[in-house]
Amino acid sequence: MSTDTLTKPETDSTESTDDDTPKMFHYVRKNKIAESAVMGTHVVALCGEVFPVTRSPKPGSPVCPACEKIYKGLRPGKDD
């Protein structure tokens, strides 16, 4: 599995705050982010959560602990 990933939001309504800001962001495959944002398709996070990309993380945004643990355990991959 490649480490070609970025963090993206969990958008499930149970995970959102009152202002519709996701509580945490997930790691997903980089090549799926634009497709999801434009086409509305769903992405699968490293932890298994499935959601459409609707927001980008800001520095310091909270990251899903399960995604972070999986990401840190991946072998380094080459950027394409």
BELTA-V137949 format. One record per backbone hydrogen bond with DSSP energy under -0.5 kcal/mol. CO is the residue of the C=O (numbers start at 0). NH is the residue of the N-H. If there is no record, write none. Layout:
co & nh
CO & NH
CO & NH
This chain:
co & nh
2 & 4
3 & 29
5 & 27
6 & 56
7 & 25
8 & 10
11 & 14
12 & 15
14 & 22
16 & 19
19 & 21
20 & 16
23 & 9
24 & 63
25 & 7
26 & 45
27 & 5
28 & 31
28 & 32
29 & 32
29 & 33
31 & 35
32 & 36
33 & 37
34 & 38
34 & 40
35 & 39
40 & 52
42 & 44
42 & 50
44 & 47
48 & 44
50 & 42
54 & 8
57 & 60
61 & 24
63 & 67
64 & 68
65 & 69
66 & 70
67 & 71
68 & 72
69 & 72
70 & 73
